[in-house]
Structures are given as C-alpha cells and as structure tokens.
Amino acid sequence: MAEDIASDAAQGGLQSLDAALALLARLAEAPGPQTLTDLARSGDMPVSKAHRYLASFVHAGLVRQAGRSGKYDLGPAAMALGLAALARLDFVNRTADRLPDIVAETGLTALLCVWSEGGPVVVRWERSARYMVTALGLGSTLPLLNSATGRVFLAYTPAPLTAALLAREGGNAEALTEETRARGYASVSGDLIPGLAAIAAPVLDWQGQAQASVTLIGTDPALAAPGSAAIPALLRFCADLSVARP
C-alpha cells in the first residue's frame, strides 16, 4: 500500500484510481463472473493488489462476490450507474450537435435522419460550402430501397417496423441488408436522385438498433465508391456516437 501512495503522489494522485478502474473495466468486459486470479492476470497486476481494489468495489456495491465459487461479478451499484447512463443518452441531439464536425472534416453536406411511421425522415440538414441543388430538405421522407439512408434503417431496424413500407416499395431487402451489415454503411449513386451520390451509416443504441442515420451527400460519384475517403470518416463519426458497433 505504501508504494501505491508514493506512486500516486508522483503521478498526481491518479495512478491507483486508473489501475482500479481498469480492473473494473476488465470485469465489465468479461462474459461472466471471474476469479481473483483471472482478474489480476487480465489487469497485469499482483493478486494482492487486485484483491484490495475488488474489496473496495465490493464495499461500494460496484462488485459482488458469489458465495461458494468466490468469483467476482458486477454489483447493484454498477447496474444502477449503467441504467442511469443509458437513460441520459440522447442519440439524436448529440449527433445533431456534432454534425458540423463531419461536414468540416469531409467538406460534404450532411443529413441527420430518424425513423418515422412513413420511413426515414430528415430532421437536420448541415450544408457544406459546396453549392448543390437538390429537392431534399428538412422533413423529406426517404425510401428504404433506393436511398443510402433507407438501406441503413432497413439493416438496423427491427423487421416488423419496416415490413409495411418494404411491402409498398415491392422489393427484396435480404441482399441489401446483408451488404449493409457487412460494410457497416450503405451507398447509392444516382439511385434516388440523378447526379447525387450518398453514403449513410447508423448511430446504434445498446441493442444494436439504429436510433439515427447520418448521411453524406455530394455530386461526385466517387463519394459512393469503396475507396472514398469520406467512408472511413463517416464510420468513425457514427461509431463515436454509438453504444454498439455495426
């Protein structure tokens, strides 16, 4: 313990806390309850140190210890923290606030879309400096099959919610859904509006469902090509705002 205090003093009082929280993160990432030895090994620390940290977490309710097995698992306080964090997530407003960032990075116009009874609808429009004429705007509703945005919602929205709209459009979604999920994004070039290319990626909640879609549009068909520099930028942007990963 003395060496921990001395080390913390040299590091501004954060090193022990960082190590303890890293150990807690290992427990959270584990598929189930873990032994003290396993946790110490995963945290690359002596068993005695891991035991001290876990004892403090048990006292705080962040960790609990099973009776006979002696294994450690997340406790009620950790669950309460997780639920509180989930309750405060506002995917749409957080994404809307960050939309100028992706526009500045890519130089492309960005749309923020959410799901509605009539399909994906544009709720935020962030224009780039590049002049572009299009009929799209706030409140526009996009089709499932012929738009990048629609394909994203098709792939990351429960099937019962998209079934009626898909039936009206009269298409087969299986291949599109598989392709979108495999890539983590959807792209079109001239499918919806001639001369307009688009790529879209989902903002996913903890269930892996799309709470929103971010779409970049432009007039260059290369935007939708596999080597487009805008694709990894969009994927990073949406992943940072998501809880799950595509």
NORWO-V375719 format. One record per pair of residues at least 24 apart in sequence whose C-alpha atoms are under 10 Angstrom apart, sorted by the first residue. I is the first residue (numbers start at 1). GAP is how many residues later the second one is. Records with the same first field share a line. If there is no record, write none. Layout:
# NORWO-V375719
I=GAP, GAP
This chain:
# NORWO-V375719
1=47, 48, 51
4=45
16=33, 37
17=36
19=24, 25, 26, 30, 31, 34
20=29, 30, 32, 33, 34, 36, 37
21=32, 36
23=27, 30, 31
24=26, 29, 30, 33, 38, 39, 49, 50, 54
27=36, 45, 46, 47
28=35, 45, 46, 50
30=43
31=42
32=39, 40, 41, 42
33=31, 32, 33, 36, 37, 38, 39, 40, 41
34=31, 32, 35, 36, 37, 38, 39, 40
35=30, 34, 35, 36, 37, 38
36=34, 35, 36
37=34
38=33
39=32, 33
86=119, 120, 157
89=116, 152, 153, 154
90=115, 121, 151
91=112, 113, 114, 119, 120, 121, 150, 151, 152
92=31, 32, 111, 119, 120, 121, 149
93=31
94=147
95=29, 108, 117, 118, 119, 142, 143, 145, 146, 147
96=27, 28, 29, 30, 116, 118
97=27
98=139, 143
99=25, 26, 27, 28, 115, 138
100=25, 26, 27, 28
101=25, 136
102=24, 26, 112, 114, 128, 131, 132, 134, 135, 136
103=24, 25, 26, 113, 131
104=24, 25
105=125, 128, 129
106=110, 123, 124, 125, 127, 128
107=109, 110, 111, 123
108=90, 107, 108, 109, 110, 111, 115, 122
109=89, 106, 107, 108, 109
110=88, 89, 90, 104, 105, 106, 107, 108
111=25, 26, 27, 38, 89, 102, 103, 104, 105, 106
112=26, 37, 88, 100, 101, 102, 103, 104
113=25, 26, 27, 28, 29, 36, 37, 40, 87, 89, 98, 99, 100, 101, 102
114=27, 35, 39, 88, 89, 96, 97, 98, 99, 100
115=26, 27, 34, 35, 38, 42, 46, 47, 95, 96, 97, 98
116=25, 45, 46
117=44, 45, 47, 48
118=24, 25, 44, 46, 47
119=24, 25, 30, 31, 34, 35, 42, 43, 45, 46, 47
120=24, 27, 29, 30, 31, 32, 33, 34, 92, 93
121=28, 29, 91, 92
122=27, 90, 91, 92, 93
123=89
124=90
125=90
126=90
127=89, 90
128=89, 90
130=88, 89
131=87, 88
132=64, 85, 86, 87
133=63, 85, 86
134=59, 60, 61, 62, 84
135=58
136=57
142=50
143=26, 49
144=25, 27, 29
145=24, 25, 26, 27, 28, 31, 32, 43, 46, 47
146=25, 41, 42, 43, 44, 45, 46, 47
147=39, 40, 41, 42, 43, 44, 45, 46, 50, 51, 52, 53, 68
148=32, 37, 38, 39, 40, 41, 43, 44, 49, 50, 51, 52, 53, 65, 66, 67, 68, 69, 76
149=36, 37, 38, 39, 49, 50, 51, 52, 53, 63, 64, 65, 66, 67
150=36, 50, 63
151=25, 26, 28, 29, 30, 34, 35, 36, 37, 49, 50
152=24, 25, 28, 29, 32, 33, 34, 35, 47, 48, 49, 50, 51, 58, 60, 61, 62, 63
153=24, 27, 33, 47, 48, 49, 56, 57, 58, 59, 60
154=26, 27, 56
155=24, 25, 26, 29, 30, 31, 47, 54, 55, 91
156=24, 25, 28, 45, 46, 47, 48, 51, 52, 53, 54, 55, 56, 57, 90
157=45, 47, 51, 52, 53, 54
158=51, 52
180=66
181=65
182=64
183=43, 52, 63
184=47, 51, 55, 61, 62
185=28, 29, 30, 46, 47, 49, 50, 53, 61
186=29, 38, 45
187=28, 29, 30, 36, 37, 38, 39, 44
188=29, 33, 35, 36, 37
189=28, 29, 30, 31, 32, 33, 34, 35, 36
190=29, 31, 34
194=25
195=24, 25, 26
196=24, 25, 27, 28
197=24, 25, 26, 27, 28
198=24, 25, 26, 27
199=24, 25, 26, 29, 31, 32, 35
200=24, 31, 34, 35, 38
201=30, 33, 34, 35, 36, 37, 38, 45
202=32, 33, 35, 36, 37, 39, 40, 43, 44
203=32, 34, 35, 36, 37, 38, 39, 40, 41, 42, 43
204=34, 35, 36, 37, 38, 39, 40, 41, 42
205=36, 37, 38, 39, 40
206=36, 37, 38, 39
207=36, 37, 38
208=34, 35, 36, 37, 38
209=33, 34, 35, 36, 37
210=32, 34, 36
211=31
212=26, 30
213=25
214=24
